[in-house]
């Protein structure tokens, strides 16, 4: 999380540069690589960039930067979005992570989310979730208890959580996981999950015994957790990457079906003054050709650290394997979700 100081020294960071064999929650054999095969590169400068959501049906992404929203087209052009009266604006301090809802009727209702809408967490008081329509009009969708600080949001694309929005929130002692329906009804999945935040995501059905689970990273320990719809929390993997505040695992994203060498992965690299990894205020891109060369496949999970965007590929079937496949600039300060074009 931005502006938090690391609790580990440079020695731990150096030792973490080599990702050795690591154990998974599924008990499978895992292998690591001494050097990454792919590299994040700066794609587009954007001050205050913190997250991306999408792609939409036209291939564009919605981008959160400096408390405002932008649309990033397939051609790479940026245009302001949700400006003017009743538009979207939020404090540039807390991370206002974004998501696009999934198609499908929400369990227990007669409604579904509009897939052209965007939802953003509002970490500051009063905490809640903001909805931004395709017309750029923003409104508060739900208000959350003042004891919670939301720090992650994603959509249930598989349906095991009933096609709800999923939100993680700090609760003072750990993490509360919430499911929010299209009527605004909020239910608690668990109030006792370990610390997690950032670019949370839902695993596809093909992801072994974790298919349909909520996946959340913990920068403090380097662990990545899987949360089932009944609230059960399992350690998916121990990343064996450098960990600690502003250093450890922060961003996740699942490689979509049909991904090939012509696609790319994208990730926000936010500037954070005075940080050991100050960031470049850029949208980073990881070319699909490099990912394919690194044997990344559709259905795999990519997990990136906040410091230097060190990236692992996690593949789960009967067991899970973990490989170190990419790295960003040494100064990179990665935030939010990993998103993809095909």
N, C-alpha and C positions, 0 to 999 in steps of 0.2 A: 504494500500500500504506500502511496507517495508520501514523502516527507517523514516517514518513520526511519529511524536510524538503525543500522544493522547491529545486532548483538554478537556477531562473530567477527573474528579478525581476518586479516588478509591471508593468514596461513590456511584457514578453513576454505577460503575462496580458492586458493591455489590447489589445495588437495582435491577440490571438487571438480577440477578441470577434466580429469579422466574419469569417465563413467565405467565402473567395473560391473561385473555380473551382479544383479540385484534380485531380491526376492519379492514375489508378488503376493497379494492377498489370496490369490487362487492357488498358490503353492507351485506354480509352474516354473520351468527353467527359463532364465533370462540371460541375455548377452548384451554386452556394452561394446562401444567402439572408442578407440583412443583419440581419434580426431574426427570431426564432423565432415560429412560429404557435401553439405549444402550450406548456403549462407544467406541470411536476411540482408537485403539491400534497401537503401532509402528510395522510396518510390515517389513520395509527394510531401513537400513541406507544409505543415499546418500547425500553427501555434496552439498549444493547449490540447492537442489531440489526446483522447483518453479511451475511446472504444469505437468499434464498428459493428453494425448489425446488418444482416442480409445474407445473400443477395435477394432483392425483390424480383418480381416476375420479369422485369426489364433488364435484370443483371446489375442494377445499381445497388450501392450500399448507403445506409444512413450512418453518418459519422458524428460523434459528439466531440466538441472541441471548444475550450474556453467558455463553457457554459451555454453554448449554442449548438445548433444542428446544421449539418450540411448534407447534400446529396452528392455522392461520388459516382459518376457515370461509368459505364463500361469503357468509354474512351479515355477515362482518367481526368475528366473535367470536374471541378467542384462548383457547386452553387449553393447559396444560403437557402435554408429551409425553415419553415415555421417561424417567420419573423412577423413583426407588426402586432397589432392588438390581438390578444388571446393567443399569441404564439408561444414558443418555448424559450425559457431562459432559466438558468439555475446557477447557483454559486459555482465558481470555478475551483473551489477547494475540494470538497468531497467528490469521490468518483461517481458520476452519474451514469452507471453502466446501462446498456440498452439491450433490447431483444425485440424480435419480430415474432408474433404468436403463430402457432401451428394451426393448420386446418383441422376441422373435425369438431363435432358437437361435444361440449364439455359435459362430463359425467354428472348426472343428477340435475341437469338443466334442459331447457329447450332452446338454448342459444349456443352460439359459437363466437370466437373472436374474429374480427375482421383482419385478414392477413395483410391488408394494406396499412394497418396501424403500427405504430411503434410505441413501446412501453419503456420507461426509464425509471430507475429508482431515484428517490429523493431522500438522501441520507440526513440532511439537515432538518431541524425541527420546524413543523411537525413532520416526522418521517412518513414516507408513503410511496406510492407508485403513480407516475404521471402517464397519461395516454395522449399520444399525438396522432391525430387523424391524417388521412392522405391530403386533406385540405390545409394542413399546417396548423389547425386549431388544437391547442393543448388544454387539458383539464385534469384535475386530480381524480384518479380512478379509485384509489383506496387510501385511507389514512391508517397507519399502523400504530400500535402502542408506543408511547414515548420512551419506554424502556428498551426499545429495539433500535438498532442502527443498521439499516439494510446495506449490504455490501456485495450483492451479486444477484443477477436475474437471468433467467433463460425460459424457454418454452418447452413443454413436454411434447415433443414431436412424435413420440411412439405411442403414447396413450395409457401407459401404466399408471400415471398420475391423473388420468382423466382429461388429458389435453389442457391442463391448467397452466398458468404461469407459475414458475417456481422462483422463490426468493429466499436467499440466505440473509441472516441478520445477526449481528453481535448482540448478545443478551446479558453481558456482564461476566458470565462464567464460561461461555462457549458460544455455540451457534444454534439459532432456531431456524428450521427449514419450514417455509410456508408454501401452501398451494393456494392460488387465487383463481377463482372461476370467473366466467364472463359476466356474471351478475354482480361481481365485486365481493362475493362471499370468500372469507379467508379461513382456512383451516390449518392447523399445525400438524406437520408430518412428524417432527421431533423437536424438542426443546433442549436436547442434551447432546447434540452433535459436537465434535471437536472443532477447533478453529478452522475456518476455511473462508475464502473470499475471492473476488476477482472474476475471471471469465469462466463461470460454471457452465456446464452443458449436460445434455441428456444423451446417453449411449444408445446407438441403434440396436435393434433387436438382434443383429448378428454378432454382438459383442460378448460372446460367451455367456457365462452365468450372470454377467453384469448388464445384459441387454435391457434397456429401458430404465436403468438406474440413473439417478442424478450424480454427476461427477464433479467433485469440488477439490481444488488444490489448497494446500496449507504451506505458505511460504516459510513459516517458522520452523517446521520440522522436515520439509521436503517430501512429505507424504501426499498422495492423492487418494481421496476417499470416494467410495461408492455408497450412495444412500438409496435404499429400497423404498417403495411406496409405503411399507408398514413402519418406516422409521429406522429399520436396522442399518447400522453403519459398519462397513467393512473397509479395511485398507486395501485399495486396489493395487497400488505399488508404492515402494519407497524409491523415490527418483534417483537417489545417490548423487544428485546435483548439489551445488552450493546452496545453503539454506540460511534463513534469517530474514529479518525485516528489510524490505527493499531489495532483496537478493533472490529469494527462493521462488518456487513454482507459483505462478500467478495466472497464466492464461491457458485455456484449453479449447480445442475444436476438433470435431470429427470430420475426416476426409469424406466428401460426399460421393454418392454413386456416380459413375461416369467420369471421375476425375482422371485427367491425363496430362501429357506434357504441355499442352496448350493452356492449362489452368495455372492458377497461382494461389498461394496463401497470403493473407494480409494480417497485420498486427499493428496496434498503436505503439509509438515510441514517444512517450511524454517527457517534456523537459521538467526537471525537478531541481531547482537551484540548491546548491550546496550538498548535493547527494554524491556518493561515491560513483554512482552510475547516473550522471545528470540528464541523460537522454538527448534527443536531437529534434524534438517537436516535428516528427515525421511519421507518415504511414509507411511501414516496412512491407516489403514484398519478398516472398520466397518462391522462386520460379518453379512451375510444375515439372519442368524437365529435370531439375536437380532433385526434386522429391522422388520422382519415378526412378532416377538413377540410384537413389538411396533405398530403393525397394519399399517405398511408402505406397500403400494400397488403399482403395476405397474402404471405409469402415474402420480404419485405424484412427487412434486418438493421438493428436499432437499436443504436447504440453511444453510450454516455454517458461523460463524463469524471468523474473522481473529484471535482474541484473544481467545484462549482455544478451538477453533473449536466447539462452542456451536451450535447445529444443530436443526432446526425446519423442520417439515413435513407440506407442504402446499398441500391441495387437493381442486380442484375447479371443480364444476359441475354447478348446478343452483346457488350455492353460494360457498364461499371459507371457509375452516376451517384451522386453524393453531395450531399445537401441538409441544411442546418442547420435543424432543425424544432422543437426544444424546449429549455427551460432550467429549472433548479430555482431554489431560493433561493440568494442569493449565498453563504450560509454552508454550503450542502449539501456533504456528504462521502460521495459515492456509493460503494457496495461491492457486489461479487458480481454475480449474474446479473439480467438483465431478464426477468421472467416475465409471463404474460398470462392474462387471462380473455377469453372470446369474447363 
